[in-house]
Amino acid sequence: MRSLLVAGLFIAALQGGARAQVQCNLASDLGGKTDANSIGLLERLKGTVAMEGNNTCSGALVTFQGRSSSSPALVLSAGHCSDRGKLRLPLKTGSIAVMAHGEALYRTAYRRPLTLDTGRTDAPRTCIEAEEAVYATLTGGDILLLRLTETYSDIERRTGVTPFVISQDSSFSPGLAIRMPSSLWQTDRECQVEATVEKLQEYGWLWGPVLRLRVDMDTCIAPQGVSGAPAIRKDTKEVIGVMGTVSDASAGPCELNNPCEVGADGSVRATPKDQNYMHFVHQLYACLDASRSLDLAVPGCPLAKP
């Protein structure tokens, strides 16, 4: 979890009209540029989200298939990006809160400024604000789902941005081409699925199944702060997962920032440096009510409960 070791800074910005002041980072090297590479990157970043502050992360504006455009908008990221929980993990300048195994947040008040990439050269980034952690956990998976103060329609009218759709697929073939855009770093990495791993352990958490990405592709190596970035299928453009953890080979297998793969017989496989893992998101569909809102009381919902 490389993002756990990085501290960031908010940059104050006032969103126009009668909207309240929120803090986000509107700085962009792409503003006003008209060359093909810049325009292409702007378009690929459209709909991605930066989460800055004590725990810097990436994310994306998302929706579920069938969810109304008049519904409150949602942002998907990684659970360890919430800066909430019983555990305290060290930073160079302090510490952050992280949820322990067995812990979960559900419909919890959660005010946090976020930065949304618009894809526009005249105004590449804008402020949005979360008001609730709809769901967050590091149990079974590393997932954070935030509800915003605006609806999808509000955001589209104001920025032109529409959400990515979360995929219902639960199986992905080796070699599947995906991309991993990060608003935080203003990059879009090309990746490929290598395999599905049934169990992955790190520190006190056990996850699975998860997707392992190929590490022999330099463009897919994820720096600090890419946690929570969406894994987007290049063919369907749907979100199939979120960036969870990367091995930095700084300690023994299964220790913090050094995830290990656990076999059916309990054997442990150490992971090489820069090995990336993505967390599935299809399981969220099993917990949706008739309005396509998350409800842990839905029969058969597999998500960890608070």
VEXKOL-544622 format. One record per residue (C-alpha): residue number from 1; chain; x, y, z. Coordinates in Angstrom, 1 decimal, m for minus. Layout:
<pts>
  resi  chain       X       Y       Z
   NUM      A       X       Y       Z
...
</pts>
This chain:
<pts>
  resi  chain       X       Y       Z
     1      A     0.0     0.0     0.0
     2      A     2.4     2.6    m1.2
     3      A     0.0     5.5    m0.7
     4      A     0.0     4.8     3.1
     5      A     3.5     6.2     3.2
     6      A     2.9     9.5     1.5
     7      A     1.5    12.7     2.9
     8      A     0.0    15.4     0.6
     9      A    m1.2    19.0     0.8
    10      A    m4.6    20.5     0.1
    11      A    m4.7    23.5    m2.2
    12      A    m7.7    25.8    m1.5
    13      A   m10.0    26.7    m4.4
    14      A   m13.4    28.3    m4.6
    15      A   m15.9    26.7    m6.9
    16      A   m17.9    29.4    m8.6
    17      A   m21.5    30.6    m7.9
    18      A   m23.0    30.0    m4.5
    19      A   m21.2    26.7    m3.9
    20      A   m19.3    26.5    m0.7
    21      A   m15.5    26.7    m0.5
    22      A   m13.8    23.3    m0.7
    23      A   m10.2    22.4    m0.9
    24      A    m8.8    20.5    m3.9
    25      A    m5.9    20.7    m6.3
    26      A    m6.8    22.5    m9.5
    27      A    m3.2    22.7   m10.8
    28      A    m2.7    21.0   m14.1
    29      A     0.2    21.0   m16.6
    30      A    m2.4    20.2   m19.3
    31      A    m4.4    23.4   m19.1
    32      A    m4.4    25.3   m22.4
    33      A    m2.4    22.8   m24.3
    34      A    m3.6    21.9   m27.8
    35      A    m1.1    19.3   m28.9
    36      A    m2.4    15.8   m29.7
    37      A    m0.6    14.1   m26.7
    38      A    m2.0    16.6   m24.2
    39      A    m5.5    16.4   m25.7
    40      A    m5.4    12.6   m25.6
    41      A    m4.3    12.5   m22.0
    42      A    m6.9    15.0   m21.0
    43      A    m9.6    12.8   m22.5
    44      A    m8.2     9.6   m20.9
    45      A    m8.2    11.3   m17.4
    46      A   m11.8    12.5   m17.8
    47      A   m13.8    11.2   m14.9
    48      A   m10.9    10.3   m12.7
    49      A   m10.5    11.7    m9.1
    50      A    m7.6    12.8    m6.9
    51      A    m7.9    12.4    m3.2
    52      A    m5.3    14.6    m1.6
    53      A    m4.4    15.3     2.1
    54      A    m3.0    13.1     4.8
    55      A    m3.4    10.0     2.7
    56      A    m3.0    10.7    m1.0
    57      A    m4.9     8.4    m3.4
    58      A    m6.6     8.1    m6.8
    59      A   m10.2     7.2    m7.7
    60      A   m12.9     7.6   m10.3
    61      A   m16.5     8.9   m10.7
    62      A   m18.6     5.7   m11.1
    63      A   m22.1     4.4   m11.4
    64      A   m23.8     1.0   m11.4
    65      A   m25.7    m0.3   m14.5
    66      A   m29.3     1.0   m14.1
    67      A   m28.5     3.7   m11.6
    68      A   m30.4     6.9   m12.3
    69      A   m28.5    10.1   m13.4
    70      A   m30.6    11.9   m10.8
    71      A   m29.0     9.8    m8.0
    72      A   m26.2    11.1    m5.8
    73      A   m22.9    10.6    m7.6
    74      A   m20.4     8.0    m6.4
    75      A   m16.6     7.9    m6.3
    76      A   m14.8     4.5    m6.1
    77      A   m11.4     4.2    m4.5
    78      A    m9.5     1.8    m2.1
    79      A   m10.5     1.2     1.5
    80      A    m7.1     2.1     2.9
    81      A    m7.5     5.6     1.3
    82      A   m10.3     6.5     3.8
    83      A    m8.0     7.5     6.6
    84      A   m10.5     5.8     9.0
    85      A   m10.1     2.8    11.3
    86      A    m8.7     1.3    14.5
    87      A    m5.2     0.9    13.3
    88      A    m2.5     3.6    13.2
    89      A     0.2     3.3    10.5
    90      A     3.2     5.5    10.4
    91      A     4.0     8.3     7.9
    92      A     7.2    10.2     7.6
    93      A     5.3    13.2     9.2
    94      A     2.9    11.4    11.5
    95      A     0.4     8.6    11.0
    96      A    m2.9     7.7     9.4
    97      A    m5.9     5.6    10.4
    98      A    m6.5     2.3     8.6
    99      A    m9.2    m0.2     9.1
   100      A    m8.3    m3.5    10.7
   101      A    m9.3    m6.9     9.4
   102      A   m13.0    m7.4    10.2
   103      A   m13.7    m3.6    10.3
   104      A   m16.0    m1.8     7.9
   105      A   m17.7     1.6     7.4
   106      A   m21.3     1.8     6.2
   107      A   m23.3     5.0     5.5
   108      A   m20.9     7.0     7.6
   109      A   m20.6    10.8     7.5
   110      A   m17.5    11.6     5.6
   111      A   m16.8    15.2     4.4
   112      A   m13.8    15.3     2.1
   113      A   m12.8    17.6    m0.8
   114      A   m11.9    15.8    m4.0
   115      A   m10.5    16.8    m7.4
   116      A   m12.3    15.7   m10.6
   117      A   m10.6    15.7   m14.0
   118      A   m12.9    17.2   m16.7
   119      A   m11.1    16.4   m19.9
   120      A   m11.4    20.1   m20.9
   121      A    m8.3    22.1   m21.9
   122      A    m9.8    25.4   m20.6
   123      A   m10.6    24.0   m17.2
   124      A    m9.0    20.5   m16.8
   125      A    m9.9    20.1   m13.1
   126      A   m12.7    21.0   m10.8
   127      A   m13.7    20.6    m7.1
   128      A   m16.2    18.0    m5.9
   129      A   m17.0    17.0    m2.4
   130      A   m17.8    13.7    m0.6
   131      A   m20.4    13.7     2.2
   132      A   m20.7    10.1     3.0
   133      A   m18.7     6.9     3.1
   134      A   m21.3     4.6     1.6
   135      A   m19.0     1.6     2.2
   136      A   m15.4     1.0     3.1
   137      A   m13.4    m2.1     4.2
   138      A   m10.1    m3.9     4.0
   139      A   m11.8    m7.2     4.8
   140      A   m12.0    m9.6     1.8
   141      A   m11.1    m6.6    m0.5
   142      A    m9.8    m3.1    m0.3
   143      A   m12.8    m0.9    m1.4
   144      A   m14.1     2.6    m0.7
   145      A   m17.3     3.9    m2.1
   146      A   m18.1     7.6    m1.5
   147      A   m21.4     9.5    m2.0
   148      A   m21.0    13.1    m3.3
   149      A   m23.0    16.2    m2.6
   150      A   m24.0    16.4    m6.3
   151      A   m26.0    14.1    m8.6
   152      A   m24.6    12.8   m11.8
   153      A   m26.8    15.2   m13.7
   154      A   m25.4    18.1   m11.6
   155      A   m21.9    17.2   m12.4
   156      A   m22.5    16.6   m16.1
   157      A   m24.2    20.0   m16.5
   158      A   m21.4    21.7   m14.7
   159      A   m18.4    19.9   m16.1
   160      A   m19.5    17.7   m19.0
   161      A   m18.2    14.6   m17.1
   162      A   m20.2    11.3   m17.1
   163      A   m19.3     8.4   m14.8
   164      A   m17.5     5.2   m15.6
   165      A   m19.7     2.1   m15.3
   166      A   m18.7    m0.6   m12.8
   167      A   m18.6    m4.0   m14.5
   168      A   m20.6    m7.0   m13.3
   169      A   m18.0    m9.4   m14.7
   170      A   m16.1   m11.6   m12.2
   171      A   m13.7   m13.4   m14.6
   172      A   m11.0   m12.0   m16.8
   173      A    m8.6   m13.8   m19.1
   174      A    m4.9   m13.5   m18.9
   175      A    m3.6   m10.8   m21.3
   176      A    m6.7    m8.7   m21.0
   177      A    m5.7    m5.1   m21.8
   178      A    m6.6    m2.5   m19.2
   179      A    m5.6     1.0   m18.3
   180      A    m5.0     2.5   m14.9
   181      A    m5.5     6.3   m15.1
   182      A    m4.5     8.4   m12.0
   183      A    m5.8    11.9   m11.6
   184      A    m3.4    12.4    m8.7
   185      A    m0.4    11.9   m11.0
   186      A    m2.0    13.0   m14.2
   187      A    m1.0     9.7   m15.9
   188      A    m2.7     6.8   m17.7
   189      A    m0.8     3.5   m17.4
   190      A    m1.3     0.6   m19.9
   191      A    m1.5    m2.8   m18.2
   192      A    m2.4    m6.4   m18.7
   193      A    m4.1    m8.9   m16.5
   194      A    m1.8   m11.8   m15.6
   195      A    m3.9   m14.0   m13.4
   196      A    m6.5   m14.3   m10.7
   197      A    m5.1   m14.9    m7.2
   198      A    m7.4   m16.6    m4.8
   199      A    m5.8   m15.3    m1.6
   200      A    m3.5   m12.3    m1.0
   201      A    m2.2   m11.4     2.5
   202      A    m0.6    m8.2     3.7
   203      A     0.0    m7.2     7.3
   204      A    m3.2    m8.2     9.1
   205      A    m5.4    m8.3     6.0
   206      A    m6.4   m11.3     3.9
   207      A    m8.0   m10.5     0.5
   208      A    m9.3   m12.5    m2.4
   209      A    m9.8   m13.2    m5.1
   210      A    m7.7   m10.4    m6.6
   211      A    m6.2    m9.6   m10.0
   212      A    m2.5    m9.8   m10.5
   213      A    m1.1    m7.5   m13.2
   214      A     1.9    m8.1   m15.3
   215      A     5.1    m6.6   m14.0
   216      A     7.1    m6.9   m17.2
   217      A     5.4    m3.8   m18.6
   218      A     7.2    m0.6   m17.5
   219      A     4.2     1.5   m18.2
   220      A     2.1    m0.4   m15.6
   221      A     4.4     0.1   m12.6
   222      A     2.4     2.1   m10.1
   223      A     4.1     4.9    m7.9
   224      A     2.8     6.1    m4.6
   225      A    m0.6     7.6    m4.7
   226      A    m2.0     5.4    m7.4
   227      A    m3.9     3.3    m4.8
   228      A    m7.6     3.5    m5.6
   229      A    m7.1     4.1    m9.3
   230      A    m9.7     2.3   m11.5
   231      A    m8.8    m0.6   m13.7
   232      A   m10.6     0.1   m16.9
   233      A   m11.1    m2.5   m19.7
   234      A    m9.9    m1.0   m22.9
   235      A   m12.5    m2.8   m25.0
   236      A   m15.7    m2.1   m23.0
   237      A   m14.4     0.9   m21.0
   238      A   m16.0    m0.5   m17.8
   239      A   m14.3    m0.5   m14.4
   240      A   m13.3    m4.0   m13.3
   241      A   m11.3    m3.2   m10.2
   242      A    m9.4    m0.8    m8.1
   243      A    m5.7    m0.5    m7.5
   244      A    m5.0    m2.0    m4.0
   245      A    m1.4    m2.7    m3.2
   246      A     2.1    m2.9    m4.7
   247      A     5.1    m4.8    m3.4
   248      A     8.2    m2.6    m2.7
   249      A    10.3    m5.6    m1.6
   250      A    11.4    m3.7     1.5
   251      A    10.6    m6.4     4.0
   252      A     9.6   m10.1     4.4
   253      A     6.6   m11.7     2.7
   254      A     3.2   m10.7     4.0
   255      A     4.5    m7.6     5.8
   256      A     3.3    m4.1     5.2
   257      A     3.9    m3.1     1.5
   258      A     5.0    m6.6     0.8
   259      A     1.9    m8.7     0.0
   260      A     2.2   m12.4    m0.4
   261      A     0.1   m14.9    m2.3
   262      A    m1.3   m17.7    m0.2
   263      A    m1.8   m21.2    m1.7
   264      A    m4.7   m23.6    m1.0
   265      A    m2.3   m25.5     1.2
   266      A    m1.3   m22.5     3.2
   267      A     2.0   m22.0     1.4
   268      A     3.3   m18.4     0.9
   269      A     4.7   m17.0    m2.3
   270      A     6.7   m13.8    m1.9
   271      A     6.0   m11.2    m4.6
   272      A     8.6    m9.4    m6.7
   273      A     9.2    m5.7    m6.5
   274      A     6.6    m3.6    m8.3
   275      A     4.0    m6.4    m8.4
   276      A     0.6    m4.8    m8.6
   277      A    m2.8    m6.2    m7.4
   278      A    m6.3    m5.0    m8.2
   279      A    m9.4    m5.6    m6.2
   280      A   m12.6    m6.9    m7.8
   281      A   m15.7    m4.7    m7.7
   282      A   m18.4    m6.9    m9.2
   283      A   m19.5    m8.1    m5.8
   284      A   m21.0    m4.7    m5.1
   285      A   m23.9    m5.6    m7.5
   286      A   m25.0    m8.3    m5.1
   287      A   m25.7    m5.6    m2.5
   288      A   m27.8    m3.2    m4.5
   289      A   m31.5    m2.4    m3.8
   290      A   m34.1    m1.6    m6.4
   291      A   m32.8     2.0    m6.8
   292      A   m29.3     0.7    m7.4
   293      A   m28.0     2.0    m4.1
   294      A   m25.8    m0.1    m1.8
   295      A   m27.7    m1.9     1.0
   296      A   m25.9    m4.4     3.1
   297      A   m29.3    m5.9     4.2
   298      A   m30.0    m7.2     0.7
   299      A   m30.2   m11.0     1.0
   300      A   m27.0   m12.7    m0.2
   301      A   m24.9    m9.5     0.1
   302      A   m21.3   m10.9     0.5
   303      A   m19.6    m7.7     1.8
   304      A   m18.2    m7.5     5.3
   305      A   m20.6    m5.9     7.7
   306      A   m19.7    m3.3    10.3
</pts>
